[in-house]
Amino acid sequence: MRWDALFNDLESQLQAAVVSLQESEIRERTRSEQSRLTLVQRLLGQVGRPLGVFTRGGRSLEGVLTNVGSEWIAVAVEGRSVIVPLSSLHLLRGMGRGAGQPLSGVGARLGLGSALRVLSRDRAHVTLWTVGPSSRQAGIIDRVGTDFIDVGTAGPDREGRPAAGRGVLTVPFASIDTVDAAGTAD
């Protein structure tokens, strides 16, 4: 009988060691998997959820995350869509635990310029916020280059072309904090 108790005890210890080893391996694999997640993947898992966004330029936004690109997010805030470059993100509040798959194909190529070209094509009235010192400028995006935009600061003429004599600001992408587009929230 003593031998049975000894073997049962040894078997229990072995089983506990095996379970402990498996749990340790699962934790290590989970940490390894999480270390490969990108911010874009985390954001893709939050689409459709409310999110608090704080930018490098000092803006604080509360809205619903509607779109995620390779270099930007769009947040619906009080009837307008706000494009925030990933480089301008300072803090995010309200993120769930979910994550999406990495962007691939066309989605991976939709950079900040792609999102801004849509606003330019639609001749949308925008409010451009810049970082340090934070300022805002209302207008229409006239041109989107590889790493800059031109914003017309006066309204277009009747045909939608830039009005004569209006000011045009050229803004590097690196200086953009957020771009608000009225009436375009998805």
N, CA, C and O of each residue as an XYZ file, in Angstrom:
744
protein
N       0.820     -1.190      0.000
C       0.000      0.000      0.000
C       0.865      1.256      0.000
O       0.527      2.249     -0.644
N       2.005      1.207      0.739
C       2.909      2.354      0.746
C       3.440      2.618     -0.643
O       3.605      3.767     -1.051
N       3.708      1.535     -1.374
C       4.236      1.709     -2.730
C       3.201      2.394     -3.637
O       3.552      3.241     -4.460
N       1.937      2.023     -3.479
C       0.874      2.635     -4.283
C       0.795      4.135     -4.013
O       0.666      4.930     -4.944
N       0.871      4.518     -2.750
C       0.818      5.939     -2.388
C       2.023      6.685     -2.970
O       1.881      7.802     -3.468
N       3.203      6.073     -2.907
C       4.408      6.694     -3.449
C       4.286      6.891     -4.961
O       4.590      7.967     -5.476
N       3.838      5.842     -5.673
C       3.698      5.954     -7.127
C       2.616      6.977     -7.497
O       2.784      7.728     -8.459
N       1.534      7.014     -6.762
C       0.481      8.003     -7.014
C       1.008      9.420     -6.801
O       0.695     10.329     -7.569
N       1.807      9.597     -5.756
C       2.397     10.907     -5.476
C       3.355     11.315     -6.596
O       3.313     12.453     -7.064
N       4.211     10.396     -7.024
C       5.147     10.685     -8.112
C       4.403     10.986     -9.415
O       4.786     11.887    -10.161
N       3.348     10.233     -9.679
C       2.553     10.466    -10.880
C       1.886     11.845    -10.823
O       1.837     12.539    -11.839
N       1.385     12.247     -9.686
C       0.776     13.568     -9.511
C       1.805     14.675     -9.720
O       1.518     15.682    -10.367
N       3.004     14.483     -9.172
C       4.068     15.471     -9.351
C       4.454     15.594    -10.824
O       4.639     16.700    -11.332
N       4.573     14.458    -11.505
C       4.909     14.469    -12.928
C       3.817     15.171    -13.729
O       4.108     15.984    -14.606
N       2.566     14.856    -13.426
C       1.443     15.495    -14.132
C       1.448     17.000    -13.888
O       1.218     17.770    -14.820
N       1.702     17.433    -12.659
C       1.757     18.861    -12.334
C       2.904     19.535    -13.088
O       2.752     20.657    -13.571
N       4.035     18.868    -13.191
C       5.182     19.425    -13.920
C       4.865     19.556    -15.404
O       5.236     20.550    -16.028
N       4.189     18.575    -15.973
C       3.809     18.616    -17.388
C       2.839     19.760    -17.631
O       3.000     20.503    -18.599
N       1.844     19.917    -16.780
C       0.867     21.010    -16.917
C       1.570     22.360    -16.773
O       1.291     23.286    -17.534
N       2.464     22.475    -15.817
C       3.204     23.721    -15.616
C       4.049     24.057    -16.841
O       4.106     25.213    -17.260
N       4.702     23.055    -17.411
C       5.520     23.254    -18.604
C       4.655     23.684    -19.787
O       5.041     24.577    -20.542
N       3.497     23.063    -19.953
C       2.588     23.432    -21.042
C       2.086     24.872    -20.873
O       2.048     25.632    -21.840
N       1.704     25.242    -19.658
C       1.240     26.603    -19.403
C       2.341     27.619    -19.671
O       2.087     28.688    -20.226
N       3.565     27.280    -19.276
C       4.698     28.162    -19.521
C       4.936     28.328    -21.017
O       5.207     29.434    -21.485
N       4.836     27.243    -21.762
C       5.034     27.294    -23.211
C       3.924     28.123    -23.874
O       4.199     28.886    -24.800
N       2.701     27.985    -23.419
C       1.589     28.770    -23.962
C       1.816     30.254    -23.699
O       1.616     31.079    -24.591
N       2.229     30.601    -22.485
C       2.496     32.009    -22.158
C       3.610     32.567    -23.036
O       3.515     33.695    -23.521
N       4.660     31.787    -23.241
C       5.790     32.240    -24.065
C       5.368     32.418    -25.518
O       5.749     33.398    -26.157
N       4.589     31.483    -26.042
C       4.104     31.612    -27.417
C       3.182     32.822    -27.563
O       3.231     33.523    -28.574
N       2.358     33.064    -26.576
C       1.462     34.227    -26.605
C       2.270     35.516    -26.611
O       1.981     36.424    -27.391
N       3.279     35.608    -25.749
C       4.144     36.796    -25.730
C       4.851     36.976    -27.065
O       4.954     38.093    -27.573
N       5.331     35.895    -27.625
C       6.020     35.954    -28.909
C       5.063     36.425    -30.011
O       5.429     37.261    -30.837
N       3.867     35.901    -30.022
C       2.866     36.292    -31.018
C       2.499     37.768    -30.862
O       2.398     38.493    -31.852
N       2.301     38.209    -29.629
C       1.953     39.607    -29.373
C       3.077     40.553    -29.757
O       2.816     41.696    -30.132
N       4.311     40.104    -29.672
C       5.434     40.978    -30.009
C       5.483     41.291    -31.506
O       6.150     42.242    -31.915
N       4.795     40.512    -32.315
C       4.763     40.741    -33.760
C       3.572     41.589    -34.206
O       3.475     41.932    -35.384
N       2.668     41.932    -33.294
C       1.517     42.768    -33.640
C       1.965     44.190    -33.950
O       2.869     44.726    -33.308
N       1.326     44.787    -34.935
C       1.581     46.194    -35.240
C       0.416     47.035    -34.732
O      -0.655     46.513    -34.423
N       0.639     48.332    -34.652
C      -0.429     49.237    -34.247
C      -1.586     49.162    -35.240
O      -2.749     49.200    -34.837
N      -1.281     49.057    -36.521
C      -2.341     48.955    -37.532
C      -3.203     47.723    -37.269
O      -4.428     47.805    -37.355
N      -2.594     46.591    -36.952
C      -3.371     45.390    -36.648
C      -4.263     45.602    -35.430
O      -5.428     45.204    -35.431
N      -3.715     46.228    -34.394
C      -4.523     46.502    -33.196
C      -5.700     47.397    -33.545
O      -6.820     47.170    -33.090
N      -5.436     48.431    -34.367
C      -6.505     49.345    -34.759
C      -7.542     48.645    -35.635
O      -8.735     48.920    -35.503
N      -7.121     47.756    -36.517
C      -8.074     47.027    -37.356
C      -9.047     46.209    -36.516
O     -10.191     46.002    -36.919
N      -8.609     45.751    -35.371
C      -9.490     45.009    -34.473
C     -10.457     45.895    -33.708
O     -11.296     45.393    -32.959
N     -10.351     47.215    -33.887
C     -11.201     48.157    -33.149
C     -12.204     48.879    -34.053
O     -12.997     49.682    -33.562
N     -12.188     48.611    -35.356
C     -13.082     49.303    -36.289
C     -14.528     49.107    -35.848
O     -14.964     47.995    -35.548
N     -15.265     50.229    -35.816
C     -16.656     50.207    -35.383
C     -16.848     50.452    -33.896
O     -17.980     50.532    -33.419
N     -15.765     50.569    -33.171
C     -15.826     50.780    -31.710
C     -15.524     52.236    -31.368
O     -14.800     52.913    -32.098
N     -16.087     52.722    -30.244
C     -15.718     54.071    -29.777
C     -14.259     54.084    -29.334
O     -13.733     53.108    -28.800
N     -13.625     55.240    -29.579
C     -12.202     55.345    -29.300
C     -11.875     56.773    -28.889
O     -12.404     57.721    -29.470
N     -11.022     56.933    -27.908
C     -10.486     58.240    -27.550
C      -9.124     58.387    -28.206
O      -8.269     57.510    -28.080
N      -8.920     59.501    -28.909
C      -7.679     59.729    -29.640
C      -7.052     61.028    -29.153
O      -7.712     62.066    -29.114
N      -5.788     60.967    -28.787
C      -5.043     62.149    -28.367
C      -3.863     62.287    -29.323
O      -3.125     61.327    -29.549
N      -3.687     63.484    -29.882
C      -2.667     63.678    -30.913
C      -1.463     64.447    -30.383
O      -1.517     65.070    -29.323
N      -0.375     64.387    -31.148
C       0.846     65.126    -30.792
C       0.586     66.626    -30.784
O       1.247     67.365    -30.054
N      -0.361     67.079    -31.580
C      -0.692     68.503    -31.640
C      -1.591     68.960    -30.511
O      -1.928     70.142    -30.436
N      -1.990     68.054    -29.629
C      -2.785     68.431    -28.467
C      -4.291     68.260    -28.631
O      -5.046     68.632    -27.732
N      -4.742     67.717    -29.736
C      -6.178     67.496    -29.912
C      -6.627     66.261    -29.155
O      -5.895     65.278    -29.038
N      -7.842     66.333    -28.644
C      -8.474     65.212    -27.963
C      -9.784     64.944    -28.689
O     -10.649     65.817    -28.755
N      -9.936     63.736    -29.237
C     -11.118     63.380    -30.019
C     -11.781     62.159    -29.406
O     -11.103     61.239    -28.948
N     -13.104     62.154    -29.400
C     -13.885     60.989    -28.983
C     -14.816     60.655    -30.125
O     -15.643     61.481    -30.514
N     -14.696     59.457    -30.670
C     -15.551     59.078    -31.780
C     -15.467     57.592    -32.051
O     -14.936     56.824    -31.249
N     -16.003     57.200    -33.202
C     -16.008     55.797    -33.601
C     -14.966     55.605    -34.703
O     -14.959     56.330    -35.698
N     -14.100     54.635    -34.517
C     -13.094     54.324    -35.526
C     -13.794     53.720    -36.734
O     -14.453     52.686    -36.618
N     -13.655     54.360    -37.898
C     -14.364     53.891    -39.092
C     -13.455     53.212    -40.103
O     -13.862     52.239    -40.737
N     -12.240     53.701    -40.266
C     -11.323     53.143    -41.268
C      -9.904     53.157    -40.730
O      -9.541     53.974    -39.884
N      -9.112     52.222    -41.252
C      -7.686     52.155    -40.912
C      -6.913     51.939    -42.198
O      -7.194     51.006    -42.950
N      -5.942     52.799    -42.449
C      -5.037     52.631    -43.585
C      -3.655     52.301    -43.073
O      -3.449     52.172    -41.866
N      -2.725     52.167    -43.962
C      -1.375     51.801    -43.548
C      -0.677     52.929    -42.799
O       0.274     52.681    -42.058
N      -1.148     54.197    -42.987
C      -0.501     55.341    -42.338
C      -1.483     56.269    -41.644
O      -1.086     57.347    -41.201
N      -2.749     55.892    -41.534
C      -3.759     56.805    -41.012
C      -4.958     56.031    -40.462
O      -5.152     54.848    -40.743
N      -5.752     56.752    -39.665
C      -7.050     56.238    -39.222
C      -8.092     57.310    -39.506
O      -7.762     58.489    -39.632
N      -9.337     56.899    -39.605
C     -10.455     57.832    -39.722
C     -11.395     57.583    -38.553
O     -11.762     56.445    -38.262
N     -11.781     58.679    -37.883
C     -12.655     58.604    -36.733
C     -13.877     59.475    -37.012
O     -13.737     60.641    -37.381
N     -15.076     58.915    -36.838
C     -16.312     59.684    -37.001
C     -16.569     60.424    -35.693
O     -16.762     59.812    -34.642
N     -16.568     61.758    -35.779
C     -16.759     62.603    -34.605
C     -17.840     63.634    -34.928
O     -17.618     64.541    -35.729
N     -18.997     63.494    -34.309
C     -20.078     64.477    -34.437
C     -20.361     64.868    -35.890
O     -20.342     66.052    -36.224
N     -20.621     63.891    -36.748
C     -21.020     64.162    -38.117
C     -19.898     64.508    -39.084
O     -20.165     64.871    -40.229
N     -18.671     64.404    -38.655
C     -17.561     64.661    -39.565
C     -16.548     63.529    -39.432
O     -16.473     62.843    -38.413
N     -15.779     63.364    -40.491
C     -14.727     62.369    -40.472
C     -13.416     63.079    -40.190
O     -13.104     64.096    -40.808
N     -12.658     62.543    -39.263
C     -11.365     63.125    -38.918
C     -10.288     62.109    -39.277
O     -10.265     60.990    -38.763
N      -9.396     62.528    -40.175
C      -8.265     61.681    -40.556
C      -7.093     62.045    -39.649
O      -6.730     63.213    -39.506
N      -6.515     61.014    -39.042
C      -5.376     61.207    -38.146
C      -4.215     60.356    -38.659
O      -4.310     59.129    -38.686
N      -3.123     60.998    -39.063
C      -1.951     60.198    -39.452
C      -1.443     59.394    -38.251
O      -1.457     59.885    -37.123
N      -1.000     58.171    -38.495
C      -0.479     57.364    -37.386
C       0.683     58.065    -36.703
O       0.870     57.921    -35.495
N       1.463     58.818    -37.461
C       2.607     59.523    -36.885
C       2.173     60.628    -35.925
O       2.986     61.117    -35.140
N       0.905     61.026    -35.979
C       0.406     62.068    -35.105
C      -0.250     61.518    -33.839
O      -0.571     62.280    -32.926
N      -0.448     60.205    -33.779
C      -1.074     59.614    -32.591
C      -0.149     59.735    -31.392
O       1.044     59.439    -31.464
N      -0.736     60.180    -30.285
C       0.018     60.281    -29.034
C      -0.452     59.199    -28.070
O       0.356     58.436    -27.540
N      -1.775     59.134    -27.845
C      -2.373     58.127    -26.973
C      -3.716     57.700    -27.547
O      -4.384     58.470    -28.237
N      -4.104     56.459    -27.251
C      -5.416     55.946    -27.621
C      -6.070     55.396    -26.363
O      -5.426     54.722    -25.560
N      -7.355     55.689    -26.201
C      -8.085     55.197    -25.029
C      -9.306     54.419    -25.502
O      -9.989     54.829    -26.440
N      -9.575     53.292    -24.845
C     -10.767     52.513    -25.142
C     -10.532     51.364    -26.107
O     -11.484     50.788    -26.633
N      -9.272     51.028    -26.343
C      -8.979     49.919    -27.252
C      -9.324     48.595    -26.575
O      -8.930     48.348    -25.436
N     -10.065     47.749    -27.290
C     -10.350     46.408    -26.804
C      -9.134     45.520    -27.001
O      -8.079     45.987    -27.429
N      -9.283     44.256    -26.693
C      -8.159     43.317    -26.790
C      -7.954     42.787    -28.202
O      -6.912     42.203    -28.498
N      -8.938     42.985    -29.079
C      -8.893     42.411    -30.413
C      -7.808     43.001    -31.296
O      -7.311     44.104    -31.070
N      -7.460     42.219    -32.312
C      -6.503     42.655    -33.326
C      -6.951     42.072    -34.661
O      -7.567     41.008    -34.708
N      -6.639     42.772    -35.733
C      -6.985     42.299    -37.064
C      -5.781     41.689    -37.756
O      -4.676     41.651    -37.216
N      -6.026     41.217    -38.955
C      -4.956     40.659    -39.777
C      -4.132     41.799    -40.371
O      -4.646     42.907    -40.526
N      -2.880     41.553    -40.704
C      -2.076     42.602    -41.348
C      -2.731     43.040    -42.659
O      -3.359     42.238    -43.351
N      -2.575     44.317    -42.986
C      -3.076     44.810    -44.265
C      -2.304     44.144    -45.388
O      -1.103     43.901    -45.268
N      -2.989     43.854    -46.470
C      -2.314     43.261    -47.615
C      -2.919     43.833    -48.890
O      -3.977     44.461    -48.858
N      -2.254     43.616    -49.989
C      -2.759     44.059    -51.281
C      -2.960     45.560    -51.330
O      -2.103     46.332    -50.900
N      -4.107     45.963    -51.861
C      -4.417     47.377    -52.015
C      -4.446     48.077    -50.661
O      -3.956     49.200    -50.542
N      -5.003     47.445    -49.653
C      -5.097     48.059    -48.332
C      -3.753     48.464    -47.770
O      -3.642     49.488    -47.096
N      -2.728     47.669    -48.040
C      -1.386     47.977    -47.534
C      -0.782     49.177    -48.248
O       0.124     49.825    -47.724
N      -1.282     49.474    -49.442
C      -0.736     50.595    -50.210
C      -1.514     51.886    -50.014
O      -1.121     52.923    -50.548
N      -2.605     51.848    -49.263
C      -3.409     53.053    -49.057
C      -2.805     53.900    -47.941
O      -3.212     53.817    -46.782
N      -1.837     54.704    -48.316
C      -1.168     55.569    -47.354
C      -1.968     56.829    -47.097
O      -3.104     56.956    -47.553
N      -1.380     57.751    -46.372
C      -2.030     59.011    -46.035
C      -2.410     59.777    -47.296
O      -3.491     60.363    -47.361
N      -1.535     59.780    -48.297
C      -1.830     60.475    -49.543
C      -3.106     59.969    -50.196
O      -3.867     60.758    -50.758
N      -3.349     58.675    -50.132
C      -4.567     58.102    -50.722
C      -5.819     58.658    -50.064
O      -6.777     59.017    -50.749
N      -5.817     58.730    -48.740
C      -6.978     59.265    -48.021
C      -7.183     60.744    -48.347
O      -8.314     61.193    -48.533
N      -6.093     61.491    -48.413
C      -6.203     62.920    -48.706
C      -6.611     63.171    -50.152
O      -7.281     64.163    -50.438
N      -6.216     62.285    -51.072
C      -6.627     62.436    -52.474
C      -8.142     62.286    -52.630
O      -8.744     62.947    -53.476
N      -8.754     61.430    -51.829
C     -10.213     61.291    -51.876
C     -10.862     62.618    -51.504
O     -11.805     63.053    -52.165
N     -10.365     63.265    -50.451
C     -10.914     64.562    -50.047
C     -10.668     65.618    -51.118
O     -11.528     66.464    -51.363
N      -9.510     65.576    -51.753
C      -9.189     66.519    -52.819
C     -10.100     66.296    -54.025
O     -10.632     67.250    -54.594
N     -10.274     65.051    -54.403
C     -11.138     64.706    -55.543
C     -12.574     65.172    -55.315
O     -13.227     65.677    -56.229
N     -13.059     64.995    -54.078
C     -14.431     65.372    -53.737
C     -14.585     66.860    -53.467
O     -15.693     67.336    -53.224
N     -13.457     67.613    -53.510
C     -13.471     69.054    -53.221
C     -14.130     69.322    -51.861
O     -14.872     70.291    -51.695
N     -13.846     68.460    -50.915
C     -14.415     68.566    -49.573
C     -13.811     69.749    -48.824
O     -12.611     70.008    -48.916
N     -14.639     70.449    -48.098
C     -14.150     71.519    -47.231
C     -13.545     70.859    -45.997
O     -14.192     70.059    -45.321
N     -12.305     71.205    -45.722
C     -11.587     70.584    -44.624
C     -11.068     71.632    -43.649
O     -10.905     72.804    -43.987
N     -10.818     71.176    -42.447
C     -10.076     71.968    -41.470
C      -8.807     71.181    -41.176
O      -8.849     70.056    -40.677
N      -7.692     71.798    -41.495
C      -6.385     71.172    -41.326
C      -5.778     71.658    -40.022
O      -5.630     72.862    -39.813
N      -5.427     70.727    -39.144
C      -4.747     71.033    -37.885
C      -3.300     70.594    -38.034
O      -3.022     69.489    -38.497
N      -2.391     71.458    -37.642
C      -0.969     71.118    -37.722
C      -0.386     70.960    -36.326
O      -0.970     71.400    -35.335
N       0.780     70.322    -36.270
C       1.463     70.125    -34.987
C       2.442     71.255    -34.758
O       2.870     71.914    -35.706
N       2.791     71.478    -33.534
C       3.772     72.360    -32.945
C       4.240     73.580    -33.717
O       5.099     73.387    -34.578
N       3.815     74.729    -33.533
C       2.669     75.089    -32.698
C       1.365     74.760    -33.419
O       1.203     75.014    -34.613
N       0.451     74.190    -32.657
C      -0.808     73.741    -33.233
C      -1.588     74.917    -33.803
O      -1.774     75.939    -33.144
N      -2.031     74.754    -35.019
C      -2.873     75.764    -35.645
C      -3.856     75.053    -36.549
O      -3.702     73.869    -36.850
N      -4.867     75.786    -36.978
C      -5.828     75.194    -37.896
C      -6.085     76.150    -39.039
O      -6.005     77.371    -38.900
N      -6.394     75.553    -40.167
C      -6.641     76.320    -41.373
C      -7.769     75.637    -42.138
O      -7.709     74.434    -42.391
N      -8.795     76.398    -42.507
C      -9.909     75.852    -43.280
C      -9.656     76.086    -44.754
O      -9.066     77.095    -45.139
N     -10.101     75.158    -45.572
C      -9.960     75.321    -47.013
C     -10.323     74.053    -47.748
O     -11.051     73.198    -47.243
N      -9.794     73.954    -48.956
C     -10.015     72.799    -49.822
C      -8.641     72.300    -50.263
O      -7.764     73.089    -50.615
N      -8.468     70.993    -50.239
C      -7.189     70.422    -50.667
C      -7.129     70.492    -52.188
O      -7.925     69.863    -52.885
N      -6.167     71.270    -52.692
C      -6.006     71.434    -54.137
C      -5.126     70.356    -54.745
O      -5.398     69.875    -55.845
N      -4.080     69.978    -54.040
C      -3.102     69.050    -54.599
C      -2.557     68.183    -53.479
O      -2.339     68.638    -52.356
N      -2.344     66.909    -53.823
C      -1.724     65.982    -52.888
C      -0.504     65.393    -53.578
O      -0.619     64.701    -54.590
N       0.662     65.676    -53.020
C       1.906     65.129    -53.557
C       2.296     63.874    -52.804
O       1.493     63.290    -52.076
N       3.520     63.476    -52.989
C       4.033     62.289    -52.319
C       4.103     62.488    -50.812
O       3.807     61.574    -50.043
N       4.500     63.699    -50.391
C       4.694     63.941    -48.965
C       4.222     65.337    -48.543
O       4.689     65.870    -47.536
N       3.303     65.927    -49.306
C       2.783     67.260    -48.970
C       1.385     67.429    -49.556
O       0.964     66.681    -50.438
N       0.679     68.436    -49.038
C      -0.595     68.849    -49.638
C      -0.575     70.359    -49.824
O       0.101     71.081    -49.091
N      -1.324     70.823    -50.810
C      -1.594     72.240    -51.002
C      -3.045     72.456    -50.612
O      -3.940     71.773    -51.111
N      -3.274     73.410    -49.715
C      -4.623     73.716    -49.249
C      -4.959     75.134    -49.653
O      -4.273     76.080    -49.268
N      -6.032     75.279    -50.443
C      -6.532     76.600    -50.809
C      -7.306     77.173    -49.643
O      -8.183     76.513    -49.085
N      -6.982     78.411    -49.271
C      -7.564     78.996    -48.059
C      -8.778     79.869    -48.323
O      -9.331     80.435    -47.379
N      -9.217     80.003    -49.577
C     -10.457     80.706    -49.889
C     -11.302     79.776    -50.727
O     -10.785     78.824    -51.312
N     -12.584     80.036    -50.793
C     -13.496     79.156    -51.503
C     -13.237     79.102    -52.991
O     -12.624     80.012    -53.548
N     -13.701     78.034    -53.652
C     -13.538     77.904    -55.089
C     -14.526     78.788    -55.842
O     -15.494     79.293    -55.273
N     -14.257     78.962    -57.135
C     -15.214     79.705    -57.954
C     -16.415     78.800    -58.252
O     -16.499     77.691    -57.725
N     -17.326     79.260    -59.080
C     -18.556     78.513    -59.332
C     -18.314     77.149    -59.975
O     -19.128     76.242    -59.800
N     -17.235     76.983    -60.700
C     -16.929     75.699    -61.341
C     -16.098     74.785    -60.443
O     -15.714     73.692    -60.861
N     -15.821     75.215    -59.231
C     -15.046     74.398    -58.302
C     -13.550     74.538    -58.452
O     -12.798     73.820    -57.792
N     -13.094     75.446    -59.303
C     -11.657     75.687    -59.480
C     -11.194     76.683    -58.420
O     -12.003     77.421    -57.857
N      -9.897     76.699    -58.155
C      -9.389     77.673    -57.181
C      -9.742     79.096    -57.608
O      -9.562     79.471    -58.767
N     -10.240     79.873    -56.667
C     -10.581     81.269    -56.951
C      -9.310     82.085    -57.127
O      -8.303     81.840    -56.462
N      -9.368     83.063    -58.036
C      -8.199     83.920    -58.287
C      -7.839     84.678    -57.020
O      -8.711     85.179    -56.310
N      -6.565     84.754    -56.752
C      -6.090     85.556    -55.634
C      -6.196     84.888    -54.276
O      -5.858     85.505    -53.266
N      -6.651     83.661    -54.224
C      -6.752     83.033    -52.904
C      -5.406     82.490    -52.480
O      -4.541     82.223    -53.315
N      -5.232     82.328    -51.185
C      -3.972     81.826    -50.660
C      -3.895     80.321    -50.737
O      -4.908     79.630    -50.637
N      -2.705     79.821    -50.912
C      -2.477     78.385    -50.927
C      -1.355     78.087    -49.937
O      -0.277     78.678    -49.998
N      -1.631     77.167    -49.035
C      -0.622     76.726    -48.071
C      -0.103     75.367    -48.500
O      -0.884     74.487    -48.861
N       1.189     75.192    -48.463
C       1.795     73.885    -48.716
C       2.200     73.328    -47.366
O       2.942     73.959    -46.614
N       1.700     72.132    -47.067
C       1.912     71.542    -45.744
C       2.528     70.152    -45.909
O       1.916     69.282    -46.529
N       3.733     69.927    -45.364
C       4.316     68.576    -45.398
C       3.459     67.613    -44.577
O       2.883     67.999    -43.560
N       3.379     66.365    -45.021
C       2.630     65.359    -44.268
C       3.093     65.309    -42.811
O       2.274     65.116    -41.912
N       4.381     65.478    -42.570
C       4.924     65.383    -41.210
C       4.359     66.452    -40.286
O       4.417     66.302    -39.066
N       3.810     67.537    -40.851
C       3.249     68.613    -40.032
C       1.757     68.470    -39.795
O       1.180     69.238    -39.025
N       1.116     67.497    -40.445
C      -0.337     67.332    -40.297
C      -0.643     66.615    -38.992
O      -0.137     65.521    -38.738
N      -1.476     67.240    -38.166
C      -1.953     66.616    -36.939
C      -3.245     65.863    -37.228
O      -3.339     64.666    -36.960
N      -4.241     66.557    -37.774
C      -5.507     65.933    -38.166
C      -6.098     66.722    -39.319
O      -5.751     67.881    -39.543
N      -7.001     66.071    -40.050
C      -7.757     66.714    -41.115
C      -9.217     66.397    -40.877
O      -9.622     65.236    -40.945
N     -10.018     67.427    -40.596
C     -11.461     67.250    -40.375
C     -12.181     67.542    -41.684
O     -11.913     68.556    -42.329
N     -13.087     66.663    -42.075
C     -13.884     66.877    -43.280
C     -15.363     66.822    -42.876
O     -15.875     65.774    -42.483
N     -16.025     67.960    -42.982
C     -17.435     68.046    -42.572
C     -18.314     67.193    -43.460
O     -18.134     67.144    -44.677
N     -19.277     66.516    -42.827
C     -20.290     65.766    -43.561
C     -19.790     64.527    -44.252
O     -20.484     64.013    -45.130
N     -18.609     64.007    -43.905
C     -18.100     62.812    -44.578
C     -17.918     61.651    -43.625
O     -17.258     60.670    -43.968
N     -18.491     61.741    -42.430
C     -18.331     60.629    -41.482
C     -18.990     59.397    -42.039
O     -20.136     59.445    -42.486
N     -18.258     58.266    -42.015
C     -18.772     56.997    -42.560
C     -19.597     56.274    -41.538
O     -20.112     55.191    -41.813
